[in-house]
Amino acid sequence: MNFISDNTAGASPKVMAAIAAANDGTSSAYGTDLWTQGVERRFAEIFEHEVAVFLVTSGTAANALALASITRPWGAVVTHEESHVADDECGAPEFFSDGAKLIGLPGAGNKLSPECVTQTLARFREGALHQVQPQVLAITQATECGTIYSVDEIRALKEAAAPRRLKLHMDGARFANALVTLGCSPAEMTWKAGIDVLSFGGTKNGAWAAEAVIFFDPAMADEMKWRRKRAGQTLSKGRLIGAQFEGLLADGHWLDLARRANGLATRLAAAIEKSGEARLAWPCQANTVFPILSAALHARLKAAGVSYHAWSDRALPPGEALAEGEIVGRFVMSFATPEVEVDRLIALIEAGER
């Protein structure tokens, strides 16, 4: 029973079929192919807006290059202290931006508050020679704790950043999972709420190696084609990335995959809430579940061969704390997680109640 990550799943059969179909014959290279051009048009339709789209192979590349394109070397990116861009990119955002600083802020459930953003920006004097200049606010949707920013919350963060003219970037590695939970349109969750640049995730949701950097103001993307090339992310056989998105986006397949993963997570969360040995650290709002496990339940799950991560407790809600022996576990559902494995996990949790 493997609940380590949605990265452990393979690709959706429809995505693999699209890759195989694109593999026949010859095609122009370096993203000038019909598949890539078609996907760029498809994103414009999905987001109901003119966009500039750059396909890359990893979330690290998407986030780092997106941030580098809108941050100067003397600038700063304001983000959550445990965000993926701060904790899990091995310094790539700083490297590709030629040294821009990341400023990490606290927040329950890995969510930033407008008040915290406003207070932080006040510490940096605009135009002060001896200080970095905040230029970007970066959020994750869904967050690393599986929580989701509502459209109103995104809009409020944009308003908090507006007096200093910060761009708003969204790390959407699990964009589809958040979208199906909110039930809004892609446009409503992004540019209509103030998002300037989106890292659109495909890999965690059925693709093989396909991410997209989407600029909602194409003029903001002037540097991106050179930055992508310099980073080794302009693939000669780019049609095989474009084909992945073609298979993923067709007929709402990307949303169907996310709904299945979210549904499995909701089932597990409900079982945990009824359990006497565990409680939820944060609400289950996407495809990840974070129970606070007793020592006995943790031992029982490990003995049964259940794989999951022990997670940080730094972003627990105010007033919540771990008792001795407790841990926060992270259980991630993917589009391909077998339902029977979720059933077995729930049975293990319920076994302690008998």
Phi, psi and omega in degrees: 000108186248113178237028183295313186193157171283356172284344183281345178283156175280203179264153175299141177306325178292325176291317179297323178293323179293322177296314181299320180294321181286344184285339182286140175075196181244163179203159177295159191252176173057041174081009178265009184280166182292327180296311181296317180296323178293321179293322177300318177292323180296319178297322177299322178291316182298319184265359177054044187196149171293132183223158168250127188239135178229116181274137178223179188257349183214158176294325177299315178297317181299310182294313185295317182286325176298312181293322180296331182285342184237013179228132176276160182302332178267008181267183180217149175251121177269127185207175176288146183296338179247020178292162179298320182294333180273322190254341194229015181249009176055035179077010182299319178300320178293318183296310185284342175267009180062033170110008178303146184271143172258128180250112183268132180244151176281168177171130180300139179066018182063026177254138176275147175253149176302323181297317180294321178297315181298316179296321181292314181299329180294339179284342184252112182287128181296126179082001181292124186297329187267007180235147170295156182251111178303129183232342183220141168249124184243127177238163179243134183222110355288158185286174179293346175259009178078010178269165187230137170281129172288166177300320179295323179293321177296316180298321180292324177293321176298319179295323178294327182274342188299319181301334178257007175060035178286140170285153180246118180252140176243121170278104184255047178303325176242043181303314183296321180296319177292321184296315182290332176290314181289330180071020178259183178271157175304324179296318182295328182273355183235258191294330178291336178265355176114003179289131178265320183222137181237132166267106186268117185273133173243328189297318181286351187233042171110351177271174179263308176203081185210116174227159180225137170260121186241120176260126181275351168239101184306332179295336180285349186261016186305322185272346195296323183295325178285320179297319179295317179297314182296333180273002181074025183251008174264092188283138180296321179260055184299339180301333182283342168278314178303321180296324178300314179292327177300313179291325183287318187275342184297134173057029178069022183301321181299326179284323177298318179297317180294321180297320180295313180299316179298320181297319177296320179296320179298320178298314180296317181299320179297320178294321179294319181297332179274350185281147175271355183250001182210157174214158182281132176289320178220157177301144176275109184241353180220232184250014178239143181235132182238087177274148168271115188260138170290161179300321181294317180291319177303315180295319181295319179293317180295320179296332180274359177086022178278128181257126177199166180267144163279135190242160179294145177254012185294332183258023176297152180299154177305135180090347178266137178209153179281136171280168181301130179090345181281153173223159170266124176257149175244122179241119185248131176259140175245174177298338185255004180298124180295133180300327182295330178288325175294320177300317180294320179296316179298321179297323177294321178293318182286341182299328182287349182271351184273000000 
